[in-house]
Amino acid sequence: MQEDDIQRVGWCDVELDAISWTNEGRDLTFSVQFPDTPLVPNPRMTLHCRWASGLRVNVTRRENVGGHLLTWAVTFERTDGGWMLKFDFAGDGHISLRCSAIELIATS
């Protein structure tokens, strides 16, 4: 999926399954599960953030609450050096980072 198309996908109620450092710690990937929508043909996707930096994780789960984090919204802002991303998990917190490029790829 093209970079500009990624931000047009509905990012509300997306489950975050995993976060991983890849390419010797240079890139960051987010494994996500989208709700069934016509815009996302395969709901299981991986968001690749190339040359990730400035990662901030501020997530707090309430006691006796489990399961995957569920997004309220995700914002994608173009910057001179690439992108600024912010995952908003409503009452559970947020994750933010900068990266040079983003790519959303379907997984099996």
Long-range contacts (C-beta under 8 A, 24 or more apart in sequence): 1-103, 1-104, 1-105, 3-83, 3-101, 3-102, 3-103, 6-47, 6-76, 6-102, 6-103, 6-104, 7-75, 7-76, 8-39, 9-34, 9-39, 9-40, 9-104, 10-34, 10-35, 10-37, 10-39, 10-40, 11-71, 11-73, 11-74, 12-71, 12-72, 12-73, 13-70, 13-71, 14-70, 14-71, 14-74, 15-68, 15-69, 15-70, 15-71, 16-68, 16-69, 16-70, 16-71, 16-87, 16-89, 17-68, 19-95, 22-48, 26-50, 26-51, 26-52, 27-51, 27-52, 27-99, 28-52, 28-55, 28-97, 28-99, 30-87, 31-107, 33-68, 41-106, 42-106, 42-107, 44-106, 44-107, 44-108, 45-104, 45-105, 45-106, 45-107, 46-104, 46-105, 46-107, 47-102, 47-103, 47-104, 48-102, 48-103, 48-104, 48-105, 49-83, 49-85, 49-97, 49-99, 49-101, 49-102, 50-82, 50-99, 50-100, 50-101, 50-102, 50-103, 51-82, 51-99, 51-100, 51-101, 52-97, 52-98, 52-99, 53-97, 53-98, 53-99, 54-96, 54-97, 54-98, 55-95, 55-96, 55-97, 56-94, 56-95, 56-96, 56-97, 57-93, 57-95, 58-93, 58-94, 58-95, 59-89, 59-92, 59-93, 59-94, 59-95, 60-92, 60-93, 61-92, 62-91, 62-92, 76-102
